[in-house]
Amino acid sequence: MLKMISKPAVKLVERYLPDPYIFVLLLTLIASAAAIAIERQTPLAVLRFWGDGFWGLLTFSMQMLLVLVTGFMLASSPPVKRILQKIAGTAKSPGGAIILVTLVSLAASWINWGFGLVVGALFAKELARLIRVDYRLLVASAYSGFVVWHGGLAGSIPLTIATEGHFSADQIGVIGTGSTIFAFFNLAIVACLFIAIPLVNRMMLPDEKDSVYVDPNVLNEEPEPVGRITRPAERLENSFTLALLVGVPGLLFLLDHFLLRGGGLNLNVVNFMFLFLAIVLHRTPRNLLNSLHEAIKGGAGIVIQFPFYAGIMAIMVQSGLAESMSEWLVSFATTNTLPFWSFISAGIVNLFVPSGGGQWAVQAPVMLPAAQALGADIPRVAMAVAWGDAWTNLLQPFWALPVLAIAGLKAKDIMGFCLIQLFITGIIISVGLVWF
């Protein structure tokens, strides 16, 4: 049945889904028009919101780019590639490949979203070299695992409210991860998704006549041969000792950060860890630079699109549009249904504000007073916003850019399959938030 449903969905998306860059331009126009029509803002005011906020995410943009770049370098290092190859070798059929890539992506994304995106894409390529399977669905399966990231260890909203002095601390205090990430309802949702998503992807596997395959030779990445070393500079470029002299102190710093100072994970720490592990595992600076060259290709779309999303965020927040949207949806809510409506509102807002931390800053001032007024469970409402942010990433092509760049596909190739997952995961998460 899902195979029959996914076929027209794929064709629909292939026909009508624009390039992610066009998508962000359209979102900019929609957000601007809505701010003028709904919030009664003047065109000049909206223009100023947009222009003043356009460069508001430069630090975050750099962090995102480094997550992709450093994650790629780590995942493409020889030891990690050997692990991926060994795991890929356990798949014996197209269906097995689909399930395996989904599970690997789910597990990696639950640990860290950046690592999940990169590992999922590279693992999909590894499987495509070994097994003849629809490449579009294989990459879509790798991306679909990304939906669990905000319910995992690197979820920005639960980690934010677990941090001393967060911006809502005076209102709700500090809420530990035992009430959010490791709460029964959240773990139950994650467990259900770990079962459902691989099975749904498997059931969408097209018949051979409808499948799109990739030539394994196209995916082969031959390492750049090292010629005869004649210059001192080349000796440094190919020096394992130099890599160790820099890489090992970086790893020692991480040990100090976690063990002696009791530090936690944040984007800077994740990037630091990825980078210095990559420096050591690539063995020589030259190998690392070759990997960096490939990694940068995947970041091109992020570089140009983040400023536009920063501008959209500024329009949504400063015009009051995001607040009005959230308030309207929350107005339907009761004590029991507030998590559901929080989830839906977060999913809609995420299309315009594809940033977990940024979204919480927008929605917390609406959701938290509503939760307190209704007597709803605040950790559950916070996780509802987190899950809403992750959920519509299956429709929002922005976060798929790194995966697509690594895999060599376009958004329209995979989003039809992701659309089916959007409906199914939405039901599972909604039920979990209300009933678990």
N, C-alpha and C positions, 0 to 999 in steps of 0.2 A: 504493500500500500504506500509506504513512504517513498519507494522508488518512483511510483506513479505521480505522487504529489511533487516530489523534488524536481522532476523533469521539466514541467512547465514553469516552476519557480526559477530554475536555472536559466531557462530561455528568456523569461521576463526580465531578470536582473541583467543578463548579458545585453539585452536590447536597450534598457532604460537607465541603468546605473551609470552615472558619469564618472570620470576620473576623480580621485579624491581631491585634487586641486580645484576642479569645477565644483565639487560638493561644498567645499569650504567657502567659495565665492557665493554660491547660492544661499548658504546658511547666513552669510554676512548680510545679504540683501533682505532675507526673511526676518532676521532679528531687528534690522534697522526699521523695516516697514512696520513690524509689530510694536516696536517701542513708540513709533509716531502715532499709530492708529489706536493702540490699546492704552498706553500710558500717557497719551497726549503730550509727548515730548516734541519740541520743535526740531525740524531737520538740522538746524545749526547745533543744537544741544547734542543730538545723536552723533553728528559728525565729530564733535569735540570729545564725546565719550570714547568713540572709536579711535580717533587719532591719539588721544592721550594714553589710552590703554594698549596701543598696538605693540609697544615694546615692554609691556609689563611682565612678561614671562621669560625674559632673556636668561636669567639664572636657571630657571626650571628647564628651559629649552636645552641649555648646555648639558644639564644633568641627564635629560632624556636621551640626547644624542650620545653621551658617553656610556649610558646603559647599553645602548645598541652596539656601539663600537667595541667597548671592552667585553661585553657578553659574547659578541661574535668572535673576538680574538681568543677568548677562553675556550669557547665551544669548538673552535676550529684548530685548537692545539693538538698535536699528535696523540697525547695520552687520552684526551677526551674523545677525539675522533675514533680511536681504537675501541673505546667503550661503546660508543654509538654504533660502530660497525658490528661489534660482537652482539649487541642487543638486536640490531636489525637482522642479523643472520638467523634469529629464532623464528622469524616470520616465514611461513611456508606457502602462503596463499594470498591473493589480493585482499580477501576479507580479513585475514589475520594481520596484514600490514596496516589496514585502516584502524583496527582496534588497537594495535600496538602503538601506532604513532599518537593516537588520541590519549591513551593512558600515560605515555611518556610526557606529552605536553601538559596534561592535567597535573601530574605530579610536580613537574618543573615549575609550572605557573603558580601552584599553591605555595611553593617555597619562595619564589620571587618572580614577579611578572616579566621583568626584562630577560631574565634567564630562560623563562618559559617560552617567550616569543622566539628567541634565537635558537635554543635547543630544538624546539618543535620544528622550525623551518629546516635546519640542518639535518635533523633526523629524517624528515620527509624526503629530502634529496637522497639521503643514504639508502632509504628503502626503495626509492624509484630506480636506483642503479641495480638493485637485486631482483625486484619483482615487477612484473608487468601489471600495473594497476592504474586506474584513472588518476592522472596527476592532479587534476583540479580538486577532486574529493580528498585526495591524500593531503594536499596543502590546506584545504579547508578544515580537515580533521585536526591538523596541527594547530591551526588558529582557534578552533572551537574550544580547546582546552583552556584558553586564556580567560574564559568566563568565570573561573573559580578564583582568580587572583585576589579579589577584594575580600574574599572570605578566608584568605590564607595568611601566612606568616608576615607578608609584607603589605597587608592591607593598610592604606594610608589613614582611613577614618578610624578604625579601631586603635591603631597605634597613636594617632593624634590624641584621642580622648583618654589614652592610658599614660600620657606624658604630663608630668607636673607643669603647671602654669599654662596649659593650653587655653585658647581664647574663650572657651565656654566653661572653664573650671569653676568660676564663681557661681555659675548656674547649676551645674550638674556634678561638680567635683571631678575627681579622677576615677575613671572606670577601667579596671584592670581587664586584661585580655581573657581572663577566666569567665567573664560575663559576656564576651563578644566572640572572639575567634574560637575559643575553646568551650563555648557554651553548647549545650546539647543540641539546641535547635539549629545552630550554625553547622556543627559537625554532621548532623543528620542531613542537612541540605547538601553539603559537600559529598557525603557518602552516596546519596541518591544520584547526584550528577556524575560521579565517577562510574556509576553503573549505567545510567541512561545515555549519556553523551556518546560513549563508544558504540553502544548498541544501535542508536539512531544513525550514526555515521555508517555503520556496517549495512543497515537496511536501506540506505540511500545509494549503495554501490550500483552504478549503472550497468546495464547489459553491455557486452563487448561491442556491439554495433553503435552504441551511444557513447562509449568511453573515449576519452582523449588521453593518448599516451605521450610520453616524452622519450626521446632517444637517450639511452643511458650515456652514450659517448659525449653528449652535450653537457652532461652534469659532471663529467670527470674533470677534476682540477689537478693538473700535473704540477708538482712543486717546481719552482724555478731552480734550474741546476746551478750548483756552485762551481764556478770555474776555478782556474788556478789562481791562488791568492799571491799577489806580487807586491801589493802596497801595504804599508802599515795601517792605513785607514780601513782596508778590507779585512785585515786581521782583527781589528776592533769590531767591525760589523759582524764578524763570524765568531766572536769570542763568547764562549759559554761562561767563562770566568767573570767577564764584565756583567753579564746578565745576572749572575748569582750575587755579585757585589752590590747590585742595586735591588734585585728582587727579594733576597732574603731579609734585609732590613725592613722592607715593606711588610713582609709576612710577620716579622717579629713585632712590628707596630700593631698589627691586628691582634696578635696574642695579648699584648699589653692592653689594648683597648677593651677586649672582651673579658679577659681573665683577671687582670689586676685592677682595672678601673671600672669594671662592671658596665661597660658601654653597650648600647643596643644597636640595632640595624636602622640605618636610614639610607637615603639615596647616595650620599657621599661615601659612606662606609662600603656599600655594595659595589660602587664603581671602583673604589680603592682596592677592594678584595679581588674583583674580576681582573683589574689591570695587573696587579703584581703576581697573581697566580699565572696569568698569561705570559708575563715576562719570564718567569721561571720555566714554565712548561714548554714554551717555544724554543728554549735553550739558547738561541742567539738573537741579537738585535735585528739582524737581517730577516730572519724568519718572522719575527714579530711585525716588522715593517711591511713585509709582503701580505701578511694577514690584515694589517691595518688598511692597506690599499683596497682590499676587497670589502672590508667592513664599511668604509666611508661611502661606497656606492649605495648602500642601504639607507643611509641617513639623509640623502639628498632631499627627499620629500618632506621630512620632518623639519629641516632647516627653514624652508620657505613657508610651511603651513602654520607653524606655531605662532608667529606674530599675528596671523589672521584670527586664529582661535583666541589669542589674547585680546584682540579687538572685539570679538564677539562676546567674550566674557565681560568686558568692560561695559558694553551696551546692555547686556542682560542684567548685570548687577546695578549699575548706576542709574539706569532708567527705571528700575523697580520691576522689570518684566519677570525676572526669575522668581522674585518674591511673590508677585501676584499669581503666577502660574502655580507655585507651590501652595499658596493660601487657598486658591480655588479648589484644587484637588483635595486638600486636607479638610475643606469644609464639608465634604461628604462623610468624613470618618467618624467612627465610634471608637471606644476604647480597644475593641478587638480588631477592628479593621484598619486602624491607623498605620500599622506596619505595611499593610498591603498598599494603601494609597501613597505612603511615603516611597515605597518601591517604584510604583508607577510614575510618580512625579519625578523621581531621580532618574528614571530611564529616559523620560522626555528631555529633562534638562541636560542630560549627558550628551545628547546629540549636538547641543550648542556649547557645552562646557565639558569637553572630554578630558577632565582632570579630576581625580578623586579628591585630592586635598582642596582644590579650588571649588569644587562642587559643594563640599561640606561647609566651606566658608559662606557660600551663598544660601544653602538650605537650612543650616543649623539654626539661624535666628527665627525661622518659621516653624521647623519641626519640633524643636525642644520645648517652646512654650505650649504648643499644641499637645505634646505628650504629657506635660505637667498638668495642663488644664483637664485633660481627659483621664488622667491617672494611668496612662499607658506605660508599658515597660520601655524605659529610655534606651538601654543597651540594644533591645530588639529593633527599636525605631532607627537607631544609628546604623545598625547592620542592614536594615532595609534600604537606607540610602546608599550604603556601600554596595549592596547587591544590585541595586538599580543602576548605579554607575557602571558596574562590570557587565551587566546584562545586555544593554543596547550597544556595547562595543561589537556585538555580532552584526549589527546593522551599520554602525559608524565605521567607515573604511579607514579612518585616520590611523588607528593602532595596528591595522593590518599592513601598513606600509613596510615596516621592517621585514615581515614575513614574506611579502610579495617581492621585495627587492632581492632577498636571498634566494627565493624559489624561481624568480624570473617570470612571474605571472602578473596579471592585472587584477584589480579589485573585482571587476565583473566576472572573472573566472571562478571565484570562490564564494561570492556573497549569496548566490542562489541557495547553496547548501546551508550557509550560515543562517539564512532567513528561516528555514525549517527548524533549525536548532533554537532560534530566537523564540518561537512559539512554544516549543516543548520545554525548554529550560525556564521560560517565564511561568509556566504552569507549576512546575516543580518548586521553584523558589517561592512563588506566591503561597502555595499550600504549606511549605515549610515555615514561612514567616508567621502565618496565621494559626496553624494547627500544631506544629511540632513543639 
